[in-house]
């Protein structure tokens, strides 16, 4: 099992940011990542927004968890069950 965090990022006009990922024949998704050892979901979310978007974590106000999703898919060529919050 792979734990992951995703963020719904919205602008002032309520538009949602989606990123295009090239793996698995390509797909669109909200910014996110798998958790590193000892990391919680909020910390992973802030780290990923910094890495993928260059957003300073001090400029981010995380809201509440909105959803949970479990998905089986390929990661680096191997099947994993990913649980996203």
C-alpha positions as CSV (number, residue, x, y, z in Angstrom):
1,X,0.0,0.0,0.0
2,X,1.2,3.5,-0.8
3,X,-0.1,6.4,1.2
4,X,-0.5,9.7,-0.7
5,X,-1.6,13.3,-0.2
6,X,-3.3,15.5,-2.8
7,X,-4.3,19.1,-2.7
8,X,-7.2,21.0,-4.3
9,X,-5.6,24.3,-5.2
10,X,-8.0,27.1,-6.2
11,X,-7.5,30.6,-7.4
12,X,-9.5,33.7,-6.6
13,X,-11.9,32.8,-9.5
14,X,-12.5,29.3,-8.0
15,X,-10.6,27.6,-10.8
16,X,-9.0,24.3,-9.8
17,X,-5.3,23.6,-10.7
18,X,-4.7,20.3,-12.4
19,X,-1.2,19.0,-13.4
20,X,-0.5,16.8,-16.4
21,X,1.4,13.7,-15.5
22,X,3.1,11.7,-18.3
23,X,3.2,8.3,-16.6
24,X,0.7,5.5,-17.4
25,X,-0.2,7.0,-20.8
26,X,-0.8,10.4,-19.2
27,X,-3.4,11.8,-16.9
28,X,-4.6,15.0,-15.2
29,X,-4.7,15.2,-11.4
30,X,-4.5,17.6,-8.5
31,X,-0.9,18.2,-7.1
32,X,0.1,15.4,-4.8
33,X,2.7,12.8,-3.8
34,X,3.4,9.7,-1.7
35,X,4.3,10.2,1.9
36,X,7.9,9.9,2.9
37,X,8.8,7.8,6.0
38,X,7.5,9.5,9.1
39,X,5.6,12.2,7.2
40,X,2.0,13.0,7.8
41,X,-0.5,14.1,5.1
42,X,-0.3,17.8,5.8
43,X,3.5,17.9,5.8
44,X,3.6,15.9,2.5
45,X,1.0,18.3,0.9
46,X,3.1,21.3,1.9
47,X,6.3,19.7,0.6
48,X,4.8,18.7,-2.7
49,X,3.3,22.2,-3.3
50,X,6.7,23.6,-2.8
51,X,8.5,21.0,-5.0
52,X,5.9,21.0,-7.9
53,X,4.7,24.6,-7.8
54,X,7.4,26.6,-5.9
55,X,4.9,27.8,-3.4
56,X,6.3,28.7,0.0
57,X,4.6,26.7,2.7
58,X,4.2,29.9,4.8
59,X,1.9,31.2,2.1
60,X,-0.4,28.2,2.3
61,X,-3.4,27.8,4.5
62,X,-4.5,24.1,4.3
63,X,-8.2,23.5,4.7
64,X,-9.9,20.3,6.0
65,X,-9.6,16.9,4.4
66,X,-12.3,16.7,1.8
67,X,-12.1,13.2,0.4
68,X,-10.4,9.8,0.5
69,X,-9.7,7.6,-2.6
70,X,-8.2,4.2,-3.0
71,X,-6.9,3.3,-6.5
72,X,-4.9,0.4,-7.8
73,X,-2.5,1.5,-10.5
74,X,1.1,1.2,-11.8
75,X,3.9,3.1,-10.2
76,X,7.3,2.7,-11.8
77,X,6.0,-0.4,-13.6
78,X,4.6,-2.2,-10.5
79,X,1.0,-2.5,-9.3
80,X,0.3,-0.6,-6.1
81,X,-2.8,0.2,-4.1
82,X,-2.7,3.9,-3.4
83,X,-4.8,5.6,-0.6
84,X,-5.0,9.3,-1.1
85,X,-6.3,11.9,1.4
